[in-house]
């Protein structure tokens, strides 16, 4: 009886060892990286923008009413520009505390032409295309951004034309701990938006 018991126990141990090896083999198989979908890319862009990161998009446009409107709304005011000795040599429009909550920076022209405003959202993103990056585990995401008008501040809506608040950009995503993360924007000269892309509808 002892011999039989020994045989049974040995057989059981061998079986358990075989199962353990098989399970170890399964566990060592590398899983394929997750697919970067348009929905996932848009969600990652929104996540980063909501944290106030990489959300400074510049727009340039013409408007004869922008300067006066912003002054009346207390968004910016005309101030003297001085040298290191305190001598005034020019004037420029600077954001007020109220205006700085709306946009990041301004460069306004008295002529009404070539105003530059550095925005900070809120944005929406429309993904145009996703392609492989030049390095392993990277993707290039071409997208169109525009101001989310439903969430934009009343001050932004009061003075800045809605149809000017949009643009095209290409982002570099990298796989980090099996999750696609936004790491930078690409130079427009490096990657152009698809020719078939259409502007976001108002």
PEJOHU-V329372 format. One record per residue. N is the residue number from 1. RES is the residue in one letter. PSI is psi in degrees with one decimal (NA if undefined). OMEGA is omega as a letter, one per 30 degrees, with the letter a starting at -180 (none if undefined). D_LAST is the distance of its C-alpha to the last C-alpha in Angstrom with 1 decimal. Layout:
((N	RES	PSI	OMEGA	D_LAST) (N	RES	PSI	OMEGA	D_LAST))
This chain:
((1	X	-38.7	a	86.0) (2	X	-35.9	l	84.9) (3	X	-42.5	l	84.4) (4	X	-44.6	a	82.1) (5	X	-40.3	a	80.1) (6	X	-42.5	l	79.7) (7	X	-43.9	a	78.5) (8	X	-45.5	a	75.9) (9	X	-38.3	l	74.6) (10	X	-41.7	l	74.5) (11	X	-39.6	l	72.6) (12	X	-43.1	l	70.1) (13	X	-40.5	l	69.5) (14	X	-41.9	l	69.0) (15	X	-44.4	l	66.4) (16	X	-39.4	l	64.5) (17	X	-39.7	l	64.6) (18	X	-41.2	l	63.2) (19	X	-42.8	a	60.3) (20	X	-41.3	l	59.5) (21	X	-41.5	a	59.5) (22	X	-43.7	l	57.3) (23	X	-39.4	l	54.8) (24	X	-38.4	l	54.9) (25	X	-39.7	l	54.1) (26	X	-41.1	a	51.1) (27	X	-25.3	a	49.8) (28	X	-8.7	l	50.2) (29	X	122.5	a	47.9) (30	X	131.1	l	44.7) (31	X	144.1	l	41.5) (32	X	148.9	l	38.8) (33	X	150.0	l	35.8) (34	X	149.4	l	32.8) (35	X	139.2	l	30.1) (36	X	102.0	a	26.9) (37	X	165.7	l	24.2) (38	X	-39.1	l	20.4) (39	X	-42.7	a	20.3) (40	X	-38.8	l	23.1) (41	X	-43.3	l	21.7) (42	X	-38.4	l	18.4) (43	X	-39.5	l	20.6) (44	X	-41.0	l	22.9) (45	X	-46.1	l	20.2) (46	X	-38.1	a	19.1) (47	X	-44.5	a	22.8) (48	X	-44.1	l	23.6) (49	X	-38.0	a	20.7) (50	X	-23.4	l	21.8) (51	X	4.8	l	25.2) (52	X	23.7	a	24.1) (53	X	139.2	l	25.1) (54	X	37.7	a	23.6) (55	X	21.0	a	20.4) (56	X	90.1	l	21.1) (57	X	135.1	a	18.6) (58	X	136.6	l	19.2) (59	X	146.5	l	17.0) (60	X	130.3	a	18.8) (61	X	172.4	l	17.7) (62	X	141.1	l	19.4) (63	X	127.1	l	19.4) (64	X	-14.2	a	22.4) (65	X	-7.9	a	21.6) (66	X	-49.1	a	20.6) (67	X	-52.1	a	24.2) (68	X	-40.6	a	25.4) (69	X	-45.4	a	22.6) (70	X	-36.1	l	23.2) (71	X	-43.6	l	26.9) (72	X	-33.6	a	26.7) (73	X	0.0	a	24.6) (74	X	41.3	l	27.2) (75	X	-32.2	l	24.8) (76	X	164.4	l	27.0) (77	X	158.3	a	30.3) (78	X	126.1	a	32.5) (79	X	160.2	l	35.4) (80	X	139.8	l	38.3) (81	X	123.1	a	38.5) (82	X	159.4	l	42.0) (83	X	-174.6	a	44.2) (84	X	-17.0	l	46.3) (85	X	2.6	l	48.9) (86	X	9.0	l	46.6) (87	X	127.1	a	46.7) (88	X	131.3	l	43.5) (89	X	-8.9	l	42.5) (90	X	-179.9	l	38.9) (91	X	155.7	l	36.0) (92	X	156.6	l	32.5) (93	X	131.4	a	29.6) (94	X	146.6	l	29.6) (95	X	141.2	l	27.5) (96	X	176.0	l	29.0) (97	X	-38.9	l	29.4) (98	X	-42.2	a	26.5) (99	X	-32.6	a	24.3) (100	X	-16.1	l	25.4) (101	X	-16.8	a	23.9) (102	X	-46.1	a	20.4) (103	X	169.0	a	20.7) (104	X	-43.6	a	23.4) (105	X	160.8	l	24.6) (106	X	153.8	l	24.2) (107	X	91.8	a	25.8) (108	X	143.8	a	25.3) (109	X	134.5	l	26.9) (110	X	-29.1	a	28.8) (111	X	-17.9	a	28.0) (112	X	-2.0	a	24.3) (113	X	136.6	l	23.7) (114	X	29.4	l	23.0) (115	X	139.7	l	21.9) (116	X	131.0	l	21.6) (117	X	131.9	l	20.1) (118	X	108.9	a	20.7) (119	X	169.4	l	18.1) (120	X	28.6	l	18.9) (121	X	-170.1	g	15.9) (122	X	148.7	a	15.0) (123	X	163.0	l	13.0) (124	X	152.0	l	11.5) (125	X	133.1	l	13.0) (126	X	111.0	a	12.6) (127	X	127.7	l	16.2) (128	X	-46.5	a	17.1) (129	X	156.5	l	20.8) (130	X	126.4	a	23.8) (131	X	165.6	l	27.2) (132	X	142.2	l	30.6) (133	X	176.1	a	31.2) (134	X	-17.5	l	34.2) (135	X	155.3	l	36.1) (136	X	149.4	l	37.1) (137	X	29.3	l	35.0) (138	X	154.7	l	31.9) (139	X	146.3	l	28.6) (140	X	128.4	a	25.9) (141	X	110.4	l	22.3) (142	X	130.5	a	19.7) (143	X	161.3	l	16.2) (144	X	131.6	l	12.9) (145	X	149.7	l	12.0) (146	X	161.2	l	9.3) (147	X	132.5	l	9.9) (148	X	95.8	a	9.8) (149	X	-30.6	a	8.8) (150	X	-26.1	a	11.0) (151	X	-3.1	a	13.8) (152	X	152.4	a	13.7) (153	X	155.7	l	16.7) (154	X	-34.9	l	17.1) (155	X	-41.4	l	18.7) (156	X	-43.7	a	15.9) (157	X	-28.7	a	13.6) (158	X	-34.3	a	16.6) (159	X	-27.2	a	17.1) (160	X	125.9	a	14.6) (161	X	131.5	a	11.8) (162	X	-40.0	a	8.4) (163	X	-9.5	l	7.7) (164	X	-11.7	a	11.0) (165	X	64.2	l	10.7) (166	X	166.4	l	10.4) (167	X	175.5	l	13.3) (168	X	145.6	a	15.5) (169	X	156.9	l	18.5) (170	X	128.1	a	21.4) (171	X	150.7	l	23.2) (172	X	122.6	l	26.8) (173	X	146.7	l	27.7) (174	X	142.4	l	31.3) (175	X	119.7	a	33.2) (176	X	113.9	a	35.0) (177	X	44.5	l	37.3) (178	X	22.0	l	35.6) (179	X	134.4	l	32.2) (180	X	124.7	a	29.4) (181	X	143.2	l	28.6) (182	X	126.7	a	26.3) (183	X	-28.0	a	28.8) (184	X	172.6	l	27.2) (185	X	148.8	a	24.7) (186	X	150.4	l	26.1) (187	X	134.7	l	26.6) (188	X	-29.0	l	24.1) (189	X	-21.4	a	27.4) (190	X	-28.5	a	28.4) (191	X	115.5	a	25.5) (192	X	147.1	l	22.8) (193	X	153.4	l	19.6) (194	X	142.7	a	20.2) (195	X	-25.4	a	20.0) (196	X	-4.2	a	18.4) (197	X	141.4	l	15.4) (198	X	153.7	a	12.1) (199	X	150.2	l	9.0) (200	X	140.5	l	6.4) (201	X	142.3	a	3.8) (202	X	NA	none	0.0))
